[in-house]
Amino acid sequence: MAPIPDLSAGKYGAYIWPAYAITAAVFAILIAGALGHARRWKKKAEEATRK
């Protein structure tokens, strides 16, 4: 079994982990926005082809 990695990040942990959290949150927001935009675009394109 592999050893558990040390995730403390030393004295910089107070800066590193919040930075990772903010980055993950921004990526999640960007992905959600892109998916929402794609869904709206697809719906608009389907409506345009029906007319």
All heavy atoms as TSV, in Angstrom:
chain	resi	resn	atom	element	x	y	z
A	1	MET	N	N	0.840	-1.177	0.000
A	1	MET	CA	C	0.000	0.000	0.000
A	1	MET	C	C	0.891	1.249	0.000
A	1	MET	O	O	1.879	1.319	0.721
A	1	MET	CB	C	-0.910	-0.036	1.221
A	1	MET	CG	C	-1.894	1.066	1.275
A	1	MET	SD	S	-3.150	0.653	2.507
A	1	MET	CE	C	-4.329	1.842	2.097
A	2	ALA	N	N	0.499	2.243	-0.807
A	2	ALA	CA	C	1.294	3.462	-0.927
A	2	ALA	C	C	1.126	4.324	0.315
A	2	ALA	O	O	0.043	4.373	0.911
A	2	ALA	CB	C	0.858	4.241	-2.156
A	3	PRO	N	N	2.183	5.042	0.696
A	3	PRO	CA	C	2.068	5.926	1.857
A	3	PRO	C	C	1.172	7.123	1.542
A	3	PRO	O	O	1.052	7.556	0.398
A	3	PRO	CB	C	3.506	6.373	2.105
A	3	PRO	CG	C	4.199	6.186	0.809
A	3	PRO	CD	C	3.519	5.036	0.124
A	4	ILE	N	N	0.554	7.655	2.567
A	4	ILE	CA	C	-0.313	8.826	2.414
A	4	ILE	C	C	0.578	10.054	2.251
A	4	ILE	O	O	1.486	10.281	3.055
A	4	ILE	CB	C	-1.235	8.982	3.635
A	4	ILE	CG1	C	-2.152	7.774	3.749
A	4	ILE	CG2	C	-2.052	10.265	3.533
A	4	ILE	CD1	C	-2.969	7.741	5.016
A	5	PRO	N	N	0.344	10.862	1.204
A	5	PRO	CA	C	1.195	12.043	1.007
A	5	PRO	C	C	0.946	13.104	2.078
A	5	PRO	O	O	-0.146	13.228	2.623
A	5	PRO	CB	C	0.780	12.557	-0.369
A	5	PRO	CG	C	-0.587	12.028	-0.581
A	5	PRO	CD	C	-0.660	10.725	0.164
A	6	ASP	N	N	1.971	13.876	2.359
A	6	ASP	CA	C	1.862	14.969	3.320
A	6	ASP	C	C	1.271	16.177	2.598
A	6	ASP	O	O	1.875	16.733	1.688
A	6	ASP	CB	C	3.252	15.299	3.877
A	6	ASP	CG	C	3.206	16.428	4.888
A	6	ASP	OD1	O	2.119	16.674	5.452
A	6	ASP	OD2	O	4.248	17.056	5.110
A	7	LEU	N	N	0.083	16.593	2.986
A	7	LEU	CA	C	-0.606	17.696	2.322
A	7	LEU	C	C	-0.529	19.011	3.094
A	7	LEU	O	O	-1.239	19.950	2.801
A	7	LEU	CB	C	-2.074	17.323	2.099
A	7	LEU	CG	C	-2.323	16.094	1.233
A	7	LEU	CD1	C	-3.811	15.795	1.166
A	7	LEU	CD2	C	-1.753	16.267	-0.157
A	8	SER	N	N	0.350	19.075	4.075
A	8	SER	CA	C	0.408	20.267	4.913
A	8	SER	C	C	0.961	21.482	4.169
A	8	SER	O	O	0.625	22.601	4.492
A	8	SER	CB	C	1.258	20.000	6.144
A	8	SER	OG	O	2.609	19.805	5.776
A	9	ALA	N	N	1.815	21.282	3.185
A	9	ALA	CA	C	2.425	22.342	2.379
A	9	ALA	C	C	3.286	23.279	3.220
A	9	ALA	O	O	3.579	24.398	2.803
A	9	ALA	CB	C	1.380	23.114	1.597
A	10	GLY	N	N	3.653	22.860	4.401
A	10	GLY	CA	C	4.574	23.646	5.221
A	10	GLY	C	C	4.027	24.997	5.609
A	10	GLY	O	O	2.826	25.188	5.773
A	11	LYS	N	N	4.932	25.950	5.725
A	11	LYS	CA	C	4.524	27.285	6.168
A	11	LYS	C	C	3.735	28.049	5.099
A	11	LYS	O	O	3.149	29.080	5.404
A	11	LYS	CB	C	5.742	28.092	6.601
A	11	LYS	CG	C	6.753	28.351	5.512
A	11	LYS	CD	C	7.944	29.114	6.057
A	11	LYS	CE	C	8.958	29.365	4.966
A	11	LYS	NZ	N	10.104	30.116	5.457
A	12	TYR	N	N	3.721	27.546	3.874
A	12	TYR	CA	C	2.985	28.211	2.803
A	12	TYR	C	C	1.587	27.645	2.600
A	12	TYR	O	O	0.852	28.085	1.727
A	12	TYR	CB	C	3.763	28.113	1.488
A	12	TYR	CG	C	5.124	28.734	1.587
A	12	TYR	CD1	C	6.265	27.951	1.606
A	12	TYR	CD2	C	5.270	30.117	1.690
A	12	TYR	CE1	C	7.526	28.522	1.710
A	12	TYR	CE2	C	6.516	30.695	1.793
A	12	TYR	CZ	C	7.648	29.892	1.805
A	12	TYR	OH	O	8.876	30.457	1.918
A	13	GLY	N	N	1.203	26.669	3.397
A	13	GLY	CA	C	-0.106	26.038	3.275
A	13	GLY	C	C	-1.265	27.010	3.377
A	13	GLY	O	O	-2.290	26.852	2.726
A	14	ALA	N	N	-1.097	28.046	4.207
A	14	ALA	CA	C	-2.160	29.045	4.378
A	14	ALA	C	C	-2.404	29.839	3.094
A	14	ALA	O	O	-3.464	30.442	2.931
A	14	ALA	CB	C	-1.801	29.999	5.506
A	15	TYR	N	N	-1.450	29.833	2.178
A	15	TYR	CA	C	-1.599	30.536	0.906
A	15	TYR	C	C	-1.915	29.570	-0.236
A	15	TYR	O	O	-2.671	29.906	-1.141
A	15	TYR	CB	C	-0.316	31.301	0.569
A	15	TYR	CG	C	0.073	32.276	1.643
A	15	TYR	CD1	C	1.102	31.981	2.538
A	15	TYR	CD2	C	-0.593	33.478	1.788
A	15	TYR	CE1	C	1.457	32.864	3.535
A	15	TYR	CE2	C	-0.256	34.376	2.787
A	15	TYR	CZ	C	0.769	34.068	3.661
A	15	TYR	OH	O	1.102	34.938	4.646
A	16	ILE	N	N	-1.330	28.391	-0.199
A	16	ILE	CA	C	-1.473	27.435	-1.296
A	16	ILE	C	C	-2.882	26.860	-1.370
A	16	ILE	O	O	-3.498	26.848	-2.438
A	16	ILE	CB	C	-0.427	26.310	-1.163
A	16	ILE	CG1	C	0.966	26.887	-1.393
A	16	ILE	CG2	C	-0.710	25.177	-2.126
A	16	ILE	CD1	C	2.084	25.930	-1.080
A	17	TRP	N	N	-3.416	26.376	-0.239
A	17	TRP	CA	C	-4.725	25.705	-0.284
A	17	TRP	C	C	-5.861	26.655	-0.628
A	17	TRP	O	O	-6.728	26.290	-1.429
A	17	TRP	CB	C	-4.971	24.922	1.001
A	17	TRP	CG	C	-3.974	23.806	1.119
A	17	TRP	CD1	C	-3.021	23.660	2.072
A	17	TRP	CD2	C	-3.780	22.728	0.195
A	17	TRP	NE1	N	-2.259	22.546	1.816
A	17	TRP	CE2	C	-2.700	21.955	0.667
A	17	TRP	CE3	C	-4.403	22.332	-0.981
A	17	TRP	CZ2	C	-2.255	20.808	0.015
A	17	TRP	CZ3	C	-3.954	21.189	-1.633
A	17	TRP	CH2	C	-2.896	20.449	-1.138
A	18	PRO	N	N	-5.903	27.876	-0.102
A	18	PRO	CA	C	-6.953	28.795	-0.571
A	18	PRO	C	C	-6.808	29.138	-2.054
A	18	PRO	O	O	-7.805	29.295	-2.769
A	18	PRO	CB	C	-6.764	30.039	0.294
A	18	PRO	CG	C	-6.107	29.536	1.521
A	18	PRO	CD	C	-5.220	28.414	1.071
A	19	ALA	N	N	-5.570	29.228	-2.535
A	19	ALA	CA	C	-5.362	29.504	-3.961
A	19	ALA	C	C	-5.902	28.362	-4.810
A	19	ALA	O	O	-6.544	28.587	-5.846
A	19	ALA	CB	C	-3.888	29.725	-4.252
A	20	TYR	N	N	-5.659	27.109	-4.380
A	20	TYR	CA	C	-6.224	25.958	-5.092
A	20	TYR	C	C	-7.752	25.986	-5.055
A	20	TYR	O	O	-8.416	25.700	-6.045
A	20	TYR	CB	C	-5.718	24.646	-4.496
A	20	TYR	CG	C	-4.351	24.229	-4.950
A	20	TYR	CD1	C	-3.481	23.614	-4.057
A	20	TYR	CD2	C	-3.909	24.420	-6.250
A	20	TYR	CE1	C	-2.212	23.209	-4.457
A	20	TYR	CE2	C	-2.654	24.022	-6.653
A	20	TYR	CZ	C	-1.810	23.426	-5.762
A	20	TYR	OH	O	-0.567	23.027	-6.164
A	21	ALA	N	N	-8.317	26.330	-3.909
A	21	ALA	CA	C	-9.775	26.377	-3.774
A	21	ALA	C	C	-10.386	27.448	-4.676
A	21	ALA	O	O	-11.400	27.208	-5.334
A	21	ALA	CB	C	-10.160	26.623	-2.320
A	22	ILE	N	N	-9.762	28.614	-4.707
A	22	ILE	CA	C	-10.259	29.690	-5.570
A	22	ILE	C	C	-10.161	29.288	-7.030
A	22	ILE	O	O	-11.091	29.516	-7.818
A	22	ILE	CB	C	-9.490	31.004	-5.298
A	22	ILE	CG1	C	-9.853	31.534	-3.914
A	22	ILE	CG2	C	-9.766	32.047	-6.370
A	22	ILE	CD1	C	-8.949	32.642	-3.413
A	23	THR	N	N	-9.052	28.671	-7.415
A	23	THR	CA	C	-8.875	28.211	-8.791
A	23	THR	C	C	-9.934	27.186	-9.163
A	23	THR	O	O	-10.532	27.265	-10.249
A	23	THR	CB	C	-7.468	27.623	-8.977
A	23	THR	OG1	O	-6.503	28.620	-8.645
A	23	THR	CG2	C	-7.251	27.150	-10.409
A	24	ALA	N	N	-10.195	26.227	-8.286
A	24	ALA	CA	C	-11.212	25.213	-8.551
A	24	ALA	C	C	-12.597	25.850	-8.689
A	24	ALA	O	O	-13.378	25.473	-9.570
A	24	ALA	CB	C	-11.213	24.170	-7.442
A	25	ALA	N	N	-12.895	26.832	-7.834
A	25	ALA	CA	C	-14.191	27.507	-7.910
A	25	ALA	C	C	-14.337	28.281	-9.220
A	25	ALA	O	O	-15.398	28.238	-9.860
A	25	ALA	CB	C	-14.356	28.450	-6.719
A	26	VAL	N	N	-13.285	28.960	-9.632
A	26	VAL	CA	C	-13.334	29.715	-10.888
A	26	VAL	C	C	-13.515	28.767	-12.068
A	26	VAL	O	O	-14.326	29.031	-12.973
A	26	VAL	CB	C	-12.074	30.587	-11.059
A	26	VAL	CG1	C	-11.975	31.161	-12.461
A	26	VAL	CG2	C	-12.069	31.702	-10.031
A	27	PHE	N	N	-12.797	27.645	-12.074
A	27	PHE	CA	C	-12.974	26.664	-13.147
A	27	PHE	C	C	-14.402	26.140	-13.176
A	27	PHE	O	O	-14.998	25.999	-14.247
A	27	PHE	CB	C	-12.000	25.493	-13.001
A	27	PHE	CG	C	-10.657	25.737	-13.608
A	27	PHE	CD1	C	-9.508	25.431	-12.897
A	27	PHE	CD2	C	-10.519	26.250	-14.882
A	27	PHE	CE1	C	-8.260	25.650	-13.448
A	27	PHE	CE2	C	-9.278	26.466	-15.441
A	27	PHE	CZ	C	-8.140	26.168	-14.724
A	28	ALA	N	N	-14.972	25.858	-12.008
A	28	ALA	CA	C	-16.346	25.350	-11.949
A	28	ALA	C	C	-17.326	26.389	-12.499
A	28	ALA	O	O	-18.248	26.040	-13.256
A	28	ALA	CB	C	-16.707	24.984	-10.514
A	29	ILE	N	N	-17.131	27.654	-12.158
A	29	ILE	CA	C	-17.997	28.718	-12.658
A	29	ILE	C	C	-17.863	28.858	-14.169
A	29	ILE	O	O	-18.857	29.000	-14.892
A	29	ILE	CB	C	-17.685	30.048	-11.943
A	29	ILE	CG1	C	-18.125	29.957	-10.484
A	29	ILE	CG2	C	-18.338	31.236	-12.631
A	29	ILE	CD1	C	-17.602	31.068	-9.602
A	30	LEU	N	N	-16.634	28.805	-14.675
A	30	LEU	CA	C	-16.413	28.914	-16.119
A	30	LEU	C	C	-17.039	27.744	-16.876
A	30	LEU	O	O	-17.647	27.933	-17.936
A	30	LEU	CB	C	-14.918	28.998	-16.419
A	30	LEU	CG	C	-14.232	30.301	-16.021
A	30	LEU	CD1	C	-12.720	30.180	-16.199
A	30	LEU	CD2	C	-14.770	31.461	-16.832
A	31	ILE	N	N	-16.907	26.544	-16.343
A	31	ILE	CA	C	-17.481	25.367	-16.993
A	31	ILE	C	C	-19.002	25.454	-16.983
A	31	ILE	O	O	-19.653	25.189	-18.004
A	31	ILE	CB	C	-16.979	24.072	-16.313
A	31	ILE	CG1	C	-15.502	23.875	-16.642
A	31	ILE	CG2	C	-17.804	22.868	-16.744
A	31	ILE	CD1	C	-14.819	22.795	-15.818
A	32	ALA	N	N	-19.586	25.830	-15.845
A	32	ALA	CA	C	-21.039	25.969	-15.762
A	32	ALA	C	C	-21.540	27.026	-16.740
A	32	ALA	O	O	-22.561	26.831	-17.415
A	32	ALA	CB	C	-21.449	26.317	-14.332
A	33	GLY	N	N	-20.841	28.128	-16.836
A	33	GLY	CA	C	-21.227	29.182	-17.784
A	33	GLY	C	C	-21.137	28.723	-19.222
A	33	GLY	O	O	-22.025	29.008	-20.036
A	34	ALA	N	N	-20.088	27.996	-19.558
A	34	ALA	CA	C	-19.921	27.501	-20.923
A	34	ALA	C	C	-21.008	26.482	-21.269
A	34	ALA	O	O	-21.549	26.495	-22.388
A	34	ALA	CB	C	-18.542	26.874	-21.093
A	35	LEU	N	N	-21.335	25.606	-20.331
A	35	LEU	CA	C	-22.389	24.619	-20.583
A	35	LEU	C	C	-23.745	25.301	-20.740
A	35	LEU	O	O	-24.535	24.924	-21.610
A	35	LEU	CB	C	-22.435	23.586	-19.458
A	35	LEU	CG	C	-21.265	22.622	-19.403
A	35	LEU	CD1	C	-21.355	21.752	-18.155
A	35	LEU	CD2	C	-21.208	21.756	-20.656
A	36	GLY	N	N	-24.022	26.286	-19.910
A	36	GLY	CA	C	-25.275	27.026	-20.037
A	36	GLY	C	C	-25.368	27.757	-21.358
A	36	GLY	O	O	-26.421	27.748	-22.019
A	37	HIS	N	N	-24.287	28.364	-21.778
A	37	HIS	CA	C	-24.264	29.063	-23.060
A	37	HIS	C	C	-24.478	28.085	-24.208
A	37	HIS	O	O	-25.232	28.377	-25.141
A	37	HIS	CB	C	-22.931	29.804	-23.219
A	37	HIS	CG	C	-22.828	30.564	-24.498
A	37	HIS	ND1	N	-23.534	31.728	-24.716
A	37	HIS	CD2	C	-22.129	30.325	-25.636
A	37	HIS	CE1	C	-23.255	32.168	-25.939
A	37	HIS	NE2	N	-22.399	31.332	-26.508
A	38	ALA	N	N	-23.835	26.933	-24.140
A	38	ALA	CA	C	-23.988	25.932	-25.197
A	38	ALA	C	C	-25.424	25.417	-25.263
A	38	ALA	O	O	-25.959	25.212	-26.358
A	38	ALA	CB	C	-23.023	24.769	-24.963
A	39	ARG	N	N	-26.050	25.227	-24.111
A	39	ARG	CA	C	-27.446	24.766	-24.100
A	39	ARG	C	C	-28.373	25.811	-24.720
A	39	ARG	O	O	-29.277	25.473	-25.481
A	39	ARG	CB	C	-27.880	24.443	-22.676
A	39	ARG	CG	C	-27.275	23.185	-22.147
A	39	ARG	CD	C	-27.819	22.840	-20.763
A	39	ARG	NE	N	-27.116	21.689	-20.249
A	39	ARG	CZ	C	-26.421	21.674	-19.118
A	39	ARG	NH1	N	-26.377	22.756	-18.363
A	39	ARG	NH2	N	-25.789	20.603	-18.722
A	40	ARG	N	N	-28.158	27.084	-24.360
A	40	ARG	CA	C	-28.990	28.149	-24.946
A	40	ARG	C	C	-28.762	28.242	-26.443
A	40	ARG	O	O	-29.719	28.403	-27.214
A	40	ARG	CB	C	-28.672	29.484	-24.270
A	40	ARG	CG	C	-29.218	29.601	-22.876
A	40	ARG	CD	C	-29.088	31.012	-22.318
A	40	ARG	NE	N	-27.708	31.483	-22.262
A	40	ARG	CZ	C	-26.886	31.251	-21.247
A	40	ARG	NH1	N	-27.291	30.553	-20.207
A	40	ARG	NH2	N	-25.650	31.719	-21.258
A	41	TRP	N	N	-27.520	28.131	-26.893
A	41	TRP	CA	C	-27.204	28.195	-28.315
A	41	TRP	C	C	-27.852	27.031	-29.064
A	41	TRP	O	O	-28.411	27.213	-30.140
A	41	TRP	CB	C	-25.688	28.159	-28.502
A	41	TRP	CG	C	-25.268	28.168	-29.930
A	41	TRP	CD1	C	-25.132	29.251	-30.741
A	41	TRP	CD2	C	-24.944	27.029	-30.724
A	41	TRP	NE1	N	-24.734	28.847	-31.986
A	41	TRP	CE2	C	-24.617	27.490	-32.010
A	41	TRP	CE3	C	-24.904	25.659	-30.466
A	41	TRP	CZ2	C	-24.256	26.631	-33.034
A	41	TRP	CZ3	C	-24.542	24.803	-31.491
A	41	TRP	CH2	C	-24.224	25.289	-32.750
A	42	LYS	N	N	-27.788	25.833	-28.476
A	42	LYS	CA	C	-28.369	24.652	-29.118
A	42	LYS	C	C	-29.884	24.796	-29.224
A	42	LYS	O	O	-30.470	24.487	-30.269
A	42	LYS	CB	C	-28.020	23.393	-28.318
A	42	LYS	CG	C	-28.512	22.123	-28.952
A	42	LYS	CD	C	-28.096	20.912	-28.147
A	42	LYS	CE	C	-28.618	19.642	-28.783
A	42	LYS	NZ	N	-28.281	18.455	-27.996
A	43	LYS	N	N	-30.521	25.278	-28.160
A	43	LYS	CA	C	-31.972	25.468	-28.180
A	43	LYS	C	C	-32.363	26.495	-29.236
A	43	LYS	O	O	-33.314	26.298	-29.991
A	43	LYS	CB	C	-32.449	25.934	-26.807
A	43	LYS	CG	C	-33.934	26.059	-26.686
A	43	LYS	CD	C	-34.335	26.472	-25.270
A	43	LYS	CE	C	-35.825	26.649	-25.170
A	43	LYS	NZ	N	-36.233	27.083	-23.826
A	44	LYS	N	N	-31.598	27.582	-29.322
A	44	LYS	CA	C	-31.870	28.617	-30.308
A	44	LYS	C	C	-31.692	28.074	-31.725
A	44	LYS	O	O	-32.491	28.372	-32.627
A	44	LYS	CB	C	-30.929	29.801	-30.074
A	44	LYS	CG	C	-31.387	31.101	-30.626
A	44	LYS	CD	C	-30.399	32.194	-30.221
A	44	LYS	CE	C	-31.131	33.451	-29.907
A	44	LYS	NZ	N	-30.230	34.552	-29.607
A	45	ALA	N	N	-30.675	27.263	-31.938
A	45	ALA	CA	C	-30.411	26.677	-33.261
A	45	ALA	C	C	-31.524	25.699	-33.642
A	45	ALA	O	O	-31.956	25.669	-34.805
A	45	ALA	CB	C	-29.060	25.972	-33.270
A	46	GLU	N	N	-31.996	24.899	-32.682
A	46	GLU	CA	C	-33.089	23.963	-32.969
A	46	GLU	C	C	-34.382	24.701	-33.298
A	46	GLU	O	O	-35.119	24.278	-34.188
A	46	GLU	CB	C	-33.294	23.024	-31.782
A	46	GLU	CG	C	-32.178	21.998	-31.630
A	46	GLU	CD	C	-32.310	21.180	-30.354
A	46	GLU	OE1	O	-33.161	21.523	-29.488
A	46	GLU	OE2	O	-31.548	20.215	-30.212
A	47	GLU	N	N	-34.658	25.789	-32.604
A	47	GLU	CA	C	-35.855	26.586	-32.888
A	47	GLU	C	C	-35.760	27.222	-34.274
A	47	GLU	O	O	-36.762	27.315	-34.980
A	47	GLU	CB	C	-36.060	27.656	-31.821
A	47	GLU	CG	C	-36.493	27.103	-30.479
A	47	GLU	CD	C	-36.564	28.173	-29.416
A	47	GLU	OE1	O	-36.209	29.345	-29.687
A	47	GLU	OE2	O	-36.933	27.822	-28.272
A	48	ALA	N	N	-34.576	27.646	-34.653
A	48	ALA	CA	C	-34.399	28.285	-35.959
A	48	ALA	C	C	-34.576	27.282	-37.101
A	48	ALA	O	O	-35.073	27.658	-38.166
A	48	ALA	CB	C	-33.018	28.924	-36.039
A	49	THR	N	N	-34.208	26.038	-36.893
A	49	THR	CA	C	-34.336	25.038	-37.957
A	49	THR	C	C	-35.790	24.564	-38.088
A	49	THR	O	O	-36.169	24.060	-39.146
A	49	THR	CB	C	-33.429	23.823	-37.711
A	49	THR	OG1	O	-33.720	23.257	-36.451
A	49	THR	CG2	C	-31.969	24.232	-37.773
A	50	ARG	N	N	-36.601	24.702	-37.042
A	50	ARG	CA	C	-38.001	24.291	-37.109
A	50	ARG	C	C	-38.852	25.281	-37.891
A	50	ARG	O	O	-39.894	24.905	-38.407
A	50	ARG	CB	C	-38.578	24.157	-35.701
A	50	ARG	CG	C	-38.144	22.906	-35.016
A	50	ARG	CD	C	-38.921	22.734	-33.739
A	50	ARG	NE	N	-37.969	22.310	-32.708
A	50	ARG	CZ	C	-37.993	22.653	-31.461
A	50	ARG	NH1	N	-38.944	23.447	-31.013
A	50	ARG	NH2	N	-37.100	22.223	-30.613
A	51	LYS	N	N	-38.448	26.518	-37.958
A	51	LYS	CA	C	-39.256	27.559	-38.618
A	51	LYS	C	C	-39.168	27.486	-40.116
A	51	LYS	O	O	-38.429	26.990	-40.781
A	51	LYS	CB	C	-38.816	28.938	-38.148
A	51	LYS	CG	C	-39.169	29.161	-36.701
A	51	LYS	CD	C	-38.746	30.545	-36.270
A	51	LYS	CE	C	-39.101	30.750	-34.811
A	51	LYS	NZ	N	-38.695	32.042	-34.326
